[in-house]
Amino acid sequence: MSSLIFIICNILMLLSTIISKKSFTDREKSSPFECGFDPKSFSRMPFSLHFFLIAMIFLIFDVEITLLIPIIMIMKISKMLNFSMVIFFFIFILLLGLYYEWKKGALTWTK
């Protein structure tokens, strides 16, 4: 009896696999996405440096989140004056870097 159930389950799985297969292929969906560029084109084609700058800015301001988590944990064991001075200095450096990137024009999207 159990072998019959096993055979029926296998047949049903095989049928569902055959029925659910998609037979059409789309060129856009099957090709990898490469930052908006056609992956079949010449690989030495120059690209906008702005993609790289945005990625670097994201990484810099993403890493600061990993630095803030231990500072929050230290808040319980440190004095409030020392803690507030460290947080103020840290946020001041981040805002200074953000201001620098803004003045250099790295945050504005240009073509």
Backbone as CSV, one residue per row, in Angstrom:
resi,resn,N_x,N_y,N_z,CA_x,CA_y,CA_z,C_x,C_y,C_z
1,MET,0.819,-1.194,0.000,0.000,0.000,0.000,0.866,1.262,0.000
2,SER,1.916,1.259,0.814,2.772,2.446,0.874,3.543,2.655,-0.432
3,SER,3.883,1.568,-1.105,4.579,1.715,-2.393,3.651,2.312,-3.437
4,LEU,2.370,2.013,-3.377,1.403,2.590,-4.302,1.272,4.096,-4.076
5,ILE,1.226,4.505,-2.823,1.170,5.938,-2.488,2.439,6.639,-2.959
6,PHE,3.578,5.981,-2.782,4.846,6.543,-3.233,4.858,6.739,-4.752
7,ILE,4.368,5.770,-5.494,4.331,5.854,-6.965,3.367,6.954,-7.411
8,ILE,2.209,7.049,-6.760,1.236,8.087,-7.109,1.804,9.472,-6.830
9,CYS,2.480,9.638,-5.717,3.099,10.938,-5.386,4.164,11.310,-6.406
10,ASN,4.975,10.358,-6.798,6.007,10.640,-7.794,5.402,11.008,-9.142
11,ILE,4.350,10.324,-9.535,3.681,10.645,-10.806,3.076,12.042,-10.745
12,LEU,2.453,12.400,-9.636,1.867,13.730,-9.487,2.939,14.822,-9.505
13,MET,4.078,14.577,-8.864,5.162,15.557,-8.898,5.722,15.715,-10.296
14,LEU,5.860,14.624,-11.020,6.351,14.677,-12.393,5.383,15.433,-13.291
15,LEU,4.090,15.163,-13.141,3.090,15.872,-13.939,3.060,17.367,-13.621
16,SER,3.147,17.717,-12.360,3.131,19.142,-11.995,4.373,19.863,-12.504
17,THR,5.498,19.169,-12.549,6.712,19.775,-13.088,6.577,20.001,-14.589
18,ILE,6.024,19.063,-15.284,5.855,19.192,-16.736,4.844,20.283,-17.072
19,ILE,3.751,20.338,-16.330,2.705,21.324,-16.609,3.157,22.739,-16.267
20,SER,3.912,22.906,-15.213,4.270,24.253,-14.752,5.472,24.861,-15.446
21,LYS,6.127,24.153,-16.343,7.291,24.719,-17.028,6.871,25.844,-17.960
22,LYS,7.628,26.924,-17.932,7.377,28.035,-18.841,8.149,27.771,-20.125
23,SER,7.453,27.866,-21.230,8.092,27.522,-22.495,8.681,28.723,-23.209
24,PHE,8.299,29.946,-22.816,8.839,31.117,-23.509,10.042,31.666,-22.746
25,THR,10.970,32.219,-23.489,12.135,32.865,-22.880,12.195,34.304,-23.357
26,ASP,12.447,35.175,-22.448,12.545,36.592,-22.747,14.010,36.997,-22.685
27,ARG,14.500,37.687,-23.698,15.909,38.072,-23.744,16.275,38.998,-22.585
28,GLU,15.392,39.920,-22.262,15.680,40.876,-21.192,15.691,40.196,-19.820
29,LYS,14.816,39.257,-19.607,14.756,38.596,-18.300,15.843,37.546,-18.124
30,SER,16.313,36.976,-19.227,17.333,35.937,-19.099,18.749,36.498,-19.102
31,SER,18.921,37.782,-19.450,20.268,38.367,-19.452,20.554,38.995,-18.090
32,PRO,21.814,38.996,-17.663,22.157,39.600,-16.373,22.073,41.119,-16.442
33,PHE,21.728,41.722,-15.327,21.636,43.177,-15.256,22.995,43.733,-14.848
34,GLU,23.551,44.574,-15.677,24.875,45.138,-15.429,24.805,46.659,-15.354
35,CYS,24.225,47.190,-14.318,24.179,48.632,-14.068,23.580,49.401,-15.239
36,GLY,22.635,48.833,-15.929,21.983,49.523,-17.023,22.690,49.424,-18.348
37,PHE,23.790,48.708,-18.425,24.525,48.572,-19.671,24.220,47.225,-20.305
38,ASP,24.296,47.163,-21.620,24.081,45.915,-22.334,25.279,45.006,-22.100
39,PRO,25.093,43.815,-21.491,26.238,42.954,-21.180,26.889,42.353,-22.417
40,LYS,26.238,42.439,-23.571,26.806,41.862,-24.793,27.687,42.867,-25.544
41,SER,27.732,44.103,-25.063,28.498,45.128,-25.769,29.987,45.039,-25.427
42,PHE,30.766,45.925,-26.006,32.208,45.966,-25.819,32.535,46.233,-24.353
43,SER,33.396,45.420,-23.752,33.653,45.519,-22.315,34.544,46.695,-21.931
44,ARG,35.245,47.278,-22.860,36.125,48.411,-22.548,35.448,49.753,-22.780
45,MET,34.136,49.748,-22.926,33.400,50.984,-23.145,33.430,51.818,-21.864
46,PRO,33.737,53.103,-21.939,33.770,53.922,-20.715,32.366,54.096,-20.144
47,PHE,32.288,54.164,-18.830,31.002,54.351,-18.169,31.101,55.533,-17.226
48,SER,29.959,55.967,-16.767,29.911,57.116,-15.875,30.538,56.762,-14.528
49,LEU,31.390,57.616,-14.055,32.044,57.418,-12.767,31.083,57.666,-11.612
50,HIS,29.937,58.236,-11.932,28.971,58.562,-10.891,28.416,57.310,-10.206
51,PHE,28.287,56.189,-10.940,27.860,54.933,-10.323,28.844,54.520,-9.227
52,PHE,30.116,54.644,-9.513,31.144,54.281,-8.541,31.104,55.207,-7.333
53,LEU,30.926,56.499,-7.556,30.894,57.455,-6.449,29.697,57.209,-5.525
54,ILE,28.552,56.928,-6.107,27.374,56.657,-5.289,27.588,55.388,-4.461
55,ALA,28.215,54.370,-5.048,28.487,53.135,-4.310,29.456,53.389,-3.157
56,MET,30.477,54.192,-3.384,31.434,54.492,-2.310,30.782,55.291,-1.184
57,ILE,29.942,56.253,-1.542,29.243,57.031,-0.511,28.327,56.125,0.298
58,PHE,27.640,55.214,-0.396,26.775,54.275,0.319,27.584,53.422,1.286
59,LEU,28.732,52.923,0.853,29.546,52.084,1.731,30.056,52.858,2.936
60,ILE,30.477,54.084,2.714,30.994,54.884,3.830,29.909,55.123,4.864
61,PHE,28.710,55.513,4.417,27.650,55.810,5.369,26.938,54.551,5.848
62,ASP,27.199,53.430,5.213,26.665,52.167,5.700,27.555,51.603,6.812
63,VAL,28.841,51.810,6.695,29.775,51.330,7.712,29.569,52.079,9.022
64,GLU,29.117,53.320,8.959,28.919,54.068,10.192,27.819,53.455,11.051
65,ILE,26.887,52.750,10.446,25.857,52.063,11.229,26.499,50.975,12.095
66,THR,27.481,50.270,11.530,28.146,49.232,12.318,28.989,49.833,13.434
67,LEU,29.373,51.074,13.295,30.113,51.735,14.371,29.186,52.296,15.446
68,LEU,27.951,52.593,15.085,27.017,53.137,16.067,26.485,52.075,17.030
69,ILE,26.372,50.850,16.585,25.808,49.794,17.443,26.651,49.561,18.695
70,PRO,27.980,49.427,18.602,28.752,49.268,19.845,28.707,50.506,20.753
71,ILE,28.573,51.677,20.145,28.499,52.890,20.960,27.222,52.879,21.795
72,ILE,26.141,52.375,21.232,24.890,52.286,21.974,25.029,51.291,23.127
73,MET,25.749,50.204,22.903,25.959,49.215,23.967,26.818,49.778,25.097
74,ILE,27.734,50.658,24.781,28.627,51.233,25.780,27.910,52.278,26.639
75,MET,26.793,52.767,26.170,26.074,53.825,26.881,25.745,53.426,28.320
76,LYS,25.482,52.163,28.561,25.110,51.718,29.908,26.268,51.784,30.899
77,ILE,27.497,51.609,30.416,28.623,51.524,31.347,29.493,52.775,31.372
78,SER,29.182,53.765,30.544,30.016,54.970,30.536,29.262,56.144,31.149
79,LYS,30.015,57.184,31.461,29.406,58.396,31.995,28.699,59.134,30.863
80,MET,27.643,59.818,31.204,26.825,60.474,30.193,27.595,61.589,29.479
81,LEU,28.459,62.291,30.175,29.235,63.363,29.549,30.202,62.785,28.516
82,ASN,30.907,61.733,28.869,31.832,61.106,27.921,31.075,60.526,26.721
83,PHE,29.951,59.891,26.992,29.165,59.294,25.927,28.655,60.360,24.959
84,SER,28.140,61.450,25.492,27.615,62.504,24.619,28.725,63.179,23.823
85,MET,29.929,63.306,24.396,31.041,63.894,23.645,31.470,62.986,22.490
86,VAL,31.518,61.686,22.724,31.893,60.743,21.667,30.849,60.750,20.553
87,ILE,29.574,60.721,20.915,28.503,60.742,19.917,28.528,62.050,19.132
88,PHE,28.709,63.173,19.813,28.770,64.465,19.132,29.939,64.498,18.147
89,PHE,31.091,64.029,18.539,32.262,64.020,17.670,32.041,63.111,16.463
90,PHE,31.453,61.955,16.689,31.193,60.999,15.620,30.210,61.575,14.603
91,ILE,29.112,62.134,15.081,28.107,62.704,14.177,28.662,63.941,13.474
92,PHE,29.509,64.724,14.161,30.135,65.887,13.536,31.012,65.471,12.357
93,ILE,31.795,64.416,12.520,32.641,63.933,11.423,31.787,63.433,10.256
94,LEU,30.695,62.719,10.565,29.810,62.249,9.503,29.161,63.405,8.747
95,LEU,28.691,64.398,9.466,28.080,65.553,8.810,29.100,66.359,8.023
96,LEU,30.322,66.422,8.523,31.389,67.105,7.784,31.683,66.388,6.464
97,GLY,31.713,65.065,6.495,31.909,64.290,5.276,30.747,64.433,4.307
98,LEU,29.532,64.462,4.837,28.359,64.660,3.988,28.360,66.042,3.350
99,TYR,28.740,67.048,4.110,28.839,68.405,3.573,29.909,68.482,2.476
100,TYR,31.029,67.822,2.681,32.102,67.802,1.692,31.625,67.151,0.387
101,GLU,30.927,66.013,0.505,30.407,65.338,-0.691,29.365,66.202,-1.397
102,TRP,28.567,66.907,-0.633,27.547,67.767,-1.216,28.186,68.937,-1.964
103,LYS,29.217,69.555,-1.373,29.897,70.679,-2.015,30.672,70.249,-3.259
104,LYS,31.207,69.033,-3.266,31.926,68.526,-4.440,30.970,68.129,-5.565
105,GLY,29.680,68.025,-5.260,28.696,67.681,-6.283,28.521,66.195,-6.487
106,ALA,28.982,65.372,-5.583,28.855,63.930,-5.744,27.451,63.441,-5.444
107,LEU,26.647,64.247,-4.776,25.294,63.813,-4.421,24.252,64.233,-5.445
108,THR,24.622,65.059,-6.421,23.682,65.452,-7.462,23.844,64.524,-8.650
109,TRP,22.723,64.082,-9.181,22.762,63.138,-10.309,22.841,63.928,-11.600
110,THR,23.953,63.733,-12.315,24.136,64.397,-13.607,24.337,63.362,-14.682
111,LYS,24.034,63.750,-15.909,24.192,62.803,-17.017,25.547,62.867,-17.625
